Amino acid sequence: MIKIPLAFYLVAFSFLPVSSICQHQIKTDKIPGWVEVIEYDKEVSDTIHSGGSYDLLIERQYNVYLKESFFKTSTKVLTEQGLESSSYIRINFDPAFQKLVFH
């Protein structure tokens, strides 16, 4: 499992040399053409929440022919506690047979 602080992710790709990123087998690319764009409301529809954040979107799309999946989440941070709990990206993958690409 790779645990990357969100603030680090947003800044790191501009400053880290490509070789440093590639050693972890993490790449960036545009969204694949087969992915269907899902529109969603960016405002919180329910003011009762716990944890200081609100999930606006959680989606997973699969392309069986290409053996690819696309996962997207959108979270609105509402409090400092929500920022703390939402400031890490946790992704499990096995580089022996999987690729991880950020879009």
Steps between C-alpha positions, in 0.01 A plus 500: 500500500624848414394779737555847353396819679265692266697824537815306406332353192383839376847650528730203455440435133619850412827472690603134505714372213319254275742223599398542865132462413564206264688302761165466679332412169251787530420683180274784388297511179177638357170321570452208257252562218279208605417659838151650518505844663255507794357837598428551870384775735799667664295633790428306819140383489487376860626717783502208744837335463770351711874526469507852357481401134231404251538257208354665190590219260640148516514325164674203344487416130637189331614421148506121481654488154800711600510354854497852646305668777446867579429620853403855593397658828405855583491608864405838638693583816285688752712521815859476619429143614374424150818644350713283725310182416483581125859611453638157408452291189512127570524265205578129498653355187751232408763636260576141395181496289329840541571858392398809698427816300375830645277711273 
